[in-house]
Amino acid sequence: MTLRAPTILIVDDEAQNRRLLAVLLQPEGYSTCGAASGEEALASVGESAPDLILLDITMPGMDGYRVASILKADPATANIPIIMVTAHMERTARLAGLDAGAEDFLTKPVDRAELWLRVRNLLRLKAYGDLQDHTARLESQVLARSVDLQRFRTAMDATADAIMLISRESMRFSEVNETACHLLGYSRADMLSMGPTELVKTSRAALECQYDALIVDGANRDQREMMMTCKDGSSVQVEVNSQALRSGNDWTIVVVMRDITERKQAEMRLTHLAHHDPLTGLPNRTLFYDTLQRTLALARSSGALVAVMFLDLDNFKNINDTLGHAIGDELLLQFSNRLMQCVRVRDTVGRLGGDEFALILIMQDGQQGAVVMAQKIRDVLRAPFILCGHEVTITASIGITVHPDDASDPDTLIKYADTAMYQAKHAGRDTYRFFTAQMNADVLARLTLETALRKAIENEEFVLHYQPKVHLNSGRVAGLEALLRWDRPGHGMVPPNAFISVLEETGMIVQVGSWVVAQACRQIGLWLRSPVAPIQVAVNVSGRQFAEGDLDGDIIKGLARHGIPAELLDLELTETSLMANTERTTEILHRLKQHGVRISIDDFGTGYSSLAYLRRFPIDKLKIDIAFIRDVTTSPDDAAIVLAIISMAHSLKLDVVAEGVETAAQLNYLRRHHCDQIQGYYFSRPLPADQVTDMLLQDQSLAPPDGADQPRKTLLIIDDDPFMLDILATLFDRDGYHILCARSAAEGFDMLALNEVQVILCDECMPAMSGTEFLDKVKELYPKTFRIVLSGNTDLESIMKAVNCGAIFRFYTKPWDNNLLRDHVRDAFRQFMAIA
């Protein structure tokens, strides 16, 4: 027998919309008809009532609300389900639709799967409602035996739900519909010869008790989920609604079944998605927390130790930025697979988000078990990952915390493991760290500092100090650097190294940096309109100000507001901040350069060590980092770097500033090698604005360089014995040399930095550094000097080695021949002058 397809009336004034909905419904086997207006829809329903109506809300003439109200007011059409189809998602529109009688809503554009689902569900509800109406009359129909059985079956077969009527007395099926037969794989005749006990794994006695309970409850229904056995032996999961109806001297159990296999599978998928990471399939944060909670409960009763390990991939952001997020996802997937190879069945691995993973370990051998696991993870990461043709090596930083030693609740354990992981990061990455009480104290101190900094911004606790930069040629102040200080209540003036990094990491540097620009511009304006006159001020700029702030807007606004020339503002950026967001940084710097703002590179030589950006960015000045200046007079390596930076900068027509100059030796060395400016405590520490104003008004400056035009013959004598030093100085004084004396290698380096020395006479046996060691460094720092050693040591091996490598030109043993020594020193000066 062919089942009648449900009829759906589509009401929409747009023919294209009607055709689209009809096409979408066709694969489900529904019969459709259309109406172009509300009036036409009412006429169509009057002629032949459909099983369901898809009703547009907005139509000319009679809208969808009016049509629904009329249909629901008529008892003949009130039970026809209506789905409102609308582009309106506002709450008022939905309430109006519900008030008019609509059962459901669809939003344009219509999703095909959603359309099928809503239509199918409403048709099922209608069929079930029709069945309830029918079963209410079933008792009288069965008693009268006047019901046309075929018509009854047709009505039952029209519904998509499986329907079975069971005689309580015989425990046999008295009627079933085609849907039930199709669901279970039986013919109608087969099923009418069977009973429900043959379909369920439940005893007859249990079923009889269930049905008797329905009879006792009267109008109440029973709803449950169960497994039904099909003819081929397979099982199907169904939702069963049962009700008992009086049928003469017997009772009829009306059973309505619905196949919920797809729904259960969907629920299982949703449950899995809700608790597992979609990329790796590992437990997500929610499931990981639940698992840890259960594991801790078991550990408390068994006394076992539980370790929580927090893993974070090192420099994972670089993979995403350079190779793309697709390859980054592939790396995470492969990493999770390797991680699973390390753990035991009883351990738990989860992905908490991004490149953060966590493990739960139940340990019987104390903390050593966690150490072994951490080492296994590091070992499996040694082999490179092959990602779409790219070979990538990655490491991980691991933090470990242990229950019950550190904490007993999941939140605290994970927080402590996270803290330990960051300690591993700070220790150089590719390592692991256990949580300690000191770590917790550090974290609390950091949180306290962050809170205090946020209040400092609100309460305007920051101030600017200014450190002068000085021209080495003229000795006069060339400009100032604005340096941030924190006048923290109860703590006094806080140095920048105690809080700048926190401002950077938290992003507060963007707001503070904007304030610094505004304050510096204000101070430049005050000096400009005072006797101080124009003075250039440098402001340090963070990379985050380029990426997250409105740096160029802040600068242009500050210049305009205080009426200052742009060339009086100098921006100092580190190499790292330049390379953080290259395109945006380049665009902003060129825009500011067009306005006249100066650009300097701070801490040069400590960042990317790439010179390409010197051409790419509009740079005016390089600042040599203090790390190279500190030992420039004693370290050949540092001296070589400083001289190379000065030479390169001048060839690119850039000025050079040496920062951190603290001694006269450093100053003189830089001056002799043509550094343009210096900055440091030797001239002045950073000062408040009022003290800097006094300094500028007093025109304080460096002492000018020695103006002697004729170079002197300078002899440097180094000996730790004052008596020997005095004898040698007296010996050579008669020859008219400019004699310098030093009692150690350290003093010797200072003398060389402060003076032009041609010949060095050095004792071999000195504390801290021997004469040959000292002259070996001098050879690198001052290669033109003539170097002589005096030695009382009979073991001449070290001296001969120094002669062979060129560290010294001559050596003499003590005691010496005065006349011979004087002749050789005189000859050394002649050789120096010939080379020069």
BELBEL-V588552 format. One record per residue. RES is the residue in one letter. PHI is phi in whole degrees, -180 to 180 (none if undefined). Layout:
RES|PHI, RES|PHI
This chain:
M|none, T|-85, L|-80, R|-75, A|-73, P|-59, T|-101, I|-122, L|-93, I|-105, V|-113, D|-162, D|-74, E|-97, A|-61, Q|-63, N|-66, R|-64, R|-63, L|-62, L|-65, A|-63, V|-65, L|-65, L|-85, Q|-58, P|-62, E|-86, G|81, Y|-82, S|-93, T|-124, C|-140, G|-130, A|-143, A|-94, S|-156, G|-66, E|-65, E|-65, A|-66, L|-64, A|-65, S|-65, V|-67, G|-64, E|-76, S|-152, A|-70, P|-79, D|-84, L|-160, I|-125, L|-98, L|-121, D|-72, I|-83, T|-91, M|-143, P|-67, G|79, M|-87, D|-83, G|-64, Y|-59, R|-67, V|-61, A|-63, S|-62, I|-66, L|-66, K|-73, A|-79, D|-94, P|-57, A|-71, T|-120, A|-65, N|-90, I|-79, P|-66, I|-124, I|-111, M|-75, V|-111, T|-150, A|-93, H|-90, M|-109, E|-66, R|-63, T|-64, A|-65, R|-67, L|-62, A|-63, G|-66, L|-64, D|-65, A|-76, G|116, A|-66, E|-89, D|-156, F|-136, L|-130, T|-102, K|-76, P|-70, V|-81, D|-84, R|-60, A|-63, E|-66, L|-60, W|-59, L|-63, R|-69, V|-64, R|-62, N|-65, L|-69, L|-65, R|-65, L|-62, K|-65, A|-63, Y|-67, G|-65, D|-61, L|-64, Q|-61, D|-62, H|-70, T|-67, A|-64, R|-102, L|-63, E|-59, S|-68, Q|-68, V|-66, L|-64, A|-76, R|52, S|-104, V|-81, D|-74, L|-59, Q|-64, R|-65, F|-64, R|-65, T|-60, A|-64, M|-68, D|-70, A|-73, T|-89, A|-82, D|-89, A|-80, I|-125, M|-135, L|-106, I|-121, S|-80, R|-66, E|-70, S|-95, M|55, R|-126, F|-75, S|-97, E|-165, V|-141, N|-101, E|-62, T|-63, A|-64, C|-64, H|-66, L|-63, L|-98, G|84, Y|-103, S|-81, R|-63, A|-64, D|-60, M|-70, L|-69, S|-99, M|-116, G|-129, P|-65, T|-66, E|-82, L|-108, V|-124, K|-87, T|-135, S|-70, R|-61, A|-63, A|-67, L|-65, E|-62, C|-62, Q|-64, Y|-69, D|-64, A|-65, L|-64, I|-64, V|-67, D|-72, G|72, A|-76, N|-69, R|-109, D|-112, Q|-127, R|-157, E|-109, M|-154, M|-100, M|-111, T|-93, C|-87, K|-63, D|-83, G|93, S|-76, S|-119, V|-133, Q|-90, V|-131, E|-102, V|-115, N|-112, S|-124, Q|-150, A|-100, L|-126, R|-70, S|-138, G|65, N|-86, D|-113, W|-119, T|-105, I|-95, V|-90, V|-116, V|-113, M|-117, R|-136, D|-68, I|-114, T|-59, E|-63, R|-64, K|-66, Q|-64, A|-63, E|-63, M|-65, R|-64, L|-64, T|-63, H|-65, L|-65, A|-70, H|-122, H|-132, D|-71, P|-66, L|-82, T|-99, G|78, L|-78, P|-54, N|-87, R|-58, T|-62, L|-67, F|-62, Y|-61, D|-60, T|-64, L|-64, Q|-61, R|-67, T|-64, L|-65, A|-63, L|-68, A|-66, R|-64, S|-80, S|-98, G|79, A|-77, L|-89, V|-122, A|-107, V|-112, M|-112, F|-113, L|-115, D|-136, L|-68, D|-81, N|58, F|-65, K|-59, N|-63, I|-64, N|-61, D|-72, T|-94, L|-105, G|104, H|-71, A|-64, I|-70, G|-61, D|-63, E|-63, L|-62, L|-61, L|-65, Q|-67, F|-63, S|-64, N|-65, R|-66, L|-63, M|-66, Q|-70, C|-84, V|-93, R|-93, V|-61, R|-80, D|-84, T|-124, V|-117, G|-136, R|-109, L|-89, G|140, G|58, D|-105, E|-103, F|-123, A|-145, L|-129, I|-115, L|-119, I|-97, M|-115, Q|-108, D|-114, G|71, Q|-67, Q|-61, G|-62, A|-69, V|-63, V|-61, M|-65, A|-61, Q|-68, K|-62, I|-64, R|-64, D|-67, V|-71, L|-86, R|-64, A|-71, P|-68, F|-93, I|-100, L|-124, C|52, G|88, H|-97, E|-99, V|-125, T|-109, I|-133, T|-123, A|-136, S|-103, I|-124, G|-113, I|-129, T|-135, V|-129, H|-97, P|-98, D|-62, D|-94, A|-166, S|-127, D|-121, P|-58, D|-58, T|-68, L|-61, I|-67, K|-63, Y|-67, A|-64, D|-63, T|-61, A|-64, M|-62, Y|-66, Q|-65, A|-64, K|-61, H|-67, A|-80, G|117, R|70, D|52, T|-154, Y|-133, R|-142, F|-87, F|-71, T|-131, A|-63, Q|-65, M|-60, N|-63, A|-62, D|-64, V|-64, L|-63, A|-64, R|-65, L|-63, T|-62, L|-65, E|-60, T|-61, A|-64, L|-68, R|-64, K|-67, A|-62, I|-66, E|-65, N|-94, E|55, E|-91, F|-83, V|-136, L|-111, H|-110, Y|-128, Q|-111, P|-70, K|-111, V|-122, H|-68, L|-75, N|-72, S|-92, G|80, R|-92, V|-66, A|-97, G|174, L|-135, E|-113, A|-81, L|-121, L|-78, R|-131, W|-119, D|-90, R|-81, P|-58, G|84, H|-124, G|81, M|-79, V|-92, P|-68, P|-64, N|-67, A|-90, F|-143, I|-60, S|-63, V|-70, L|-60, E|-65, E|-67, T|-88, G|87, M|-66, I|-61, V|-65, Q|-69, V|-67, G|-61, S|-63, W|-65, V|-61, V|-59, A|-63, Q|-67, A|-64, C|-62, R|-61, Q|-69, I|-59, G|-62, L|-63, W|-66, L|-60, R|-100, S|-127, P|-59, V|-62, A|75, P|-61, I|-143, Q|-80, V|-125, A|-97, V|-123, N|-77, V|-123, S|-86, G|-61, R|-70, Q|-68, F|-72, A|-79, E|-117, G|-104, D|-117, L|-60, D|-65, G|-64, D|-62, I|-69, I|-62, K|-66, G|-66, L|-64, A|-69, R|-63, H|-104, G|59, I|-118, P|-65, A|-63, E|-69, L|-83, L|-109, D|-121, L|-95, E|-108, L|-125, T|-83, E|-60, T|-64, S|-68, L|-63, M|-92, A|-67, N|-142, T|-58, E|-63, R|-66, T|-63, T|-60, E|-61, I|-66, L|-64, H|-65, R|-66, L|-70, K|-63, Q|-64, H|-79, G|109, V|-68, R|-87, I|-126, S|-124, I|-101, D|-91, D|53, F|-62, G|99, T|-108, G|-102, Y|-76, S|53, S|-113, L|-94, A|-62, Y|-71, L|-65, R|-89, R|-78, F|-99, P|-81, I|-97, D|-108, K|-152, L|-115, K|-113, I|-75, D|-65, I|-60, A|-60, F|-89, I|-80, R|-56, D|-118, V|-65, T|-88, T|-124, S|-109, P|-59, D|-65, D|-64, A|-63, A|-63, I|-65, V|-61, L|-65, A|-66, I|-64, I|-61, S|-63, M|-63, A|-61, H|-66, S|-67, L|-95, K|62, L|-110, D|-77, V|-124, V|-118, A|-98, E|-103, G|82, V|-78, E|-125, T|-131, A|-65, A|-65, Q|-60, L|-59, N|-67, Y|-60, L|-66, R|-65, R|-66, H|-106, H|68, C|-68, D|-78, Q|-139, I|-129, Q|-147, G|162, Y|-67, Y|-60, F|-93, S|-168, R|-79, P|-60, L|-129, P|-61, A|-58, D|-67, Q|-71, V|-64, T|-59, D|-60, M|-62, L|-68, L|-68, Q|-83, D|55, Q|-65, S|-152, L|-75, A|-64, P|-65, P|-67, D|-57, G|-91, A|-62, D|-81, Q|-91, P|-67, R|-95, K|-81, T|-111, L|-114, L|-103, I|-111, I|-126, D|-159, D|-78, D|-93, P|-59, F|-65, M|-65, L|-63, D|-69, I|-63, L|-68, A|-62, T|-67, L|-62, F|-92, D|-63, R|-68, D|-91, G|80, Y|-78, H|-83, I|-101, L|-115, C|-122, A|-141, R|-104, S|-159, A|-63, A|-62, E|-65, G|-62, F|-62, D|-62, M|-61, L|-66, A|-71, L|-88, N|-137, E|-83, V|-113, Q|-99, V|-129, I|-122, L|-118, C|-130, D|-70, E|-80, C|-91, M|-135, P|-69, A|75, M|-151, S|-73, G|-64, T|-67, E|-64, F|-63, L|-70, D|-63, K|-73, V|-61, K|-56, E|-76, L|-79, Y|-133, P|-65, K|-83, T|-66, F|-99, R|-117, I|-127, V|-113, L|-107, S|-136, G|-101, N|-91, T|-76, D|-83, L|-97, E|-60, S|-66, I|-70, M|-64, K|-63, A|-67, V|-65, N|-66, C|-91, G|88, A|-70, I|-130, F|-98, R|-142, F|-143, Y|-134, T|-95, K|-88, P|-72, W|-112, D|-91, N|-58, N|-65, L|-65, L|-64, R|-63, D|-63, H|-71, V|-68, R|-61, D|-66, A|-63, F|-64, R|-63, Q|-64, F|-61, M|-66, A|-67, I|-71, A|-64
